[in-house]
Amino acid sequence: MRTLRATAVAVLTLTVVLAAASAMAAGGGHHADSGVLLKDFIFRVLNFAVVVGILVYFVTKPIKRGLASRRESLEKALEEAEKARREAEAKYAEYEAKLKDASEEIAAIEEEIRREGELERERIIANAREMAEKMVKDSERAATQEVAKATRELREEAASLAISLAREMLKKNFTDADQKRLVDEYMQKMQKAGELS
């Protein structure tokens, strides 16, 4: 406000000085005319100075208020911008920390999944080996049982066939005389056994 008043006073002073200088320069020959012109000029200068003074008096306050309001709004906008910048930086730091934590957590999860996958693979391989060994043992046991069963069946069939063949041969080749001879031999063996006892 002081600078505005100082400027107004300087403008008025300069105007008056210029008016006086022009009046003195024109003061040569026509003294009467120049007096009227000087009065008219001074009147106009004073009129101008009053108008400028009134304008300065009445216009400076609203301008000052407007400039002050504008300065306050700019300061407020700057403060809000600074606050928003700090908040954005804080959010950025927070999100960067969360991203770092998330990256570490993802790496840990990947490692855990890989480790569990290895364990599961080893478990599957062990189970497959056990199943293969069991299948081999089962097949060996089944083969042994089948061989034993087949051997038994072959022996039974061979025995049955031998008996059938023997029966057939006995029927064909065994006569009544052979039968009497066998009975006599058996009886003699029994008598000898009875004598010994």
HELIX and SHEET records of a PDB file:
HELIX    1   1 ARG A    2  ALA A   25  1                                  24    
HELIX    2   2 HIS A   31  ASN A  173  1                                 143    
HELIX    3   3 ASP A  176  LEU A  196  1                                  21    
END                                                                             
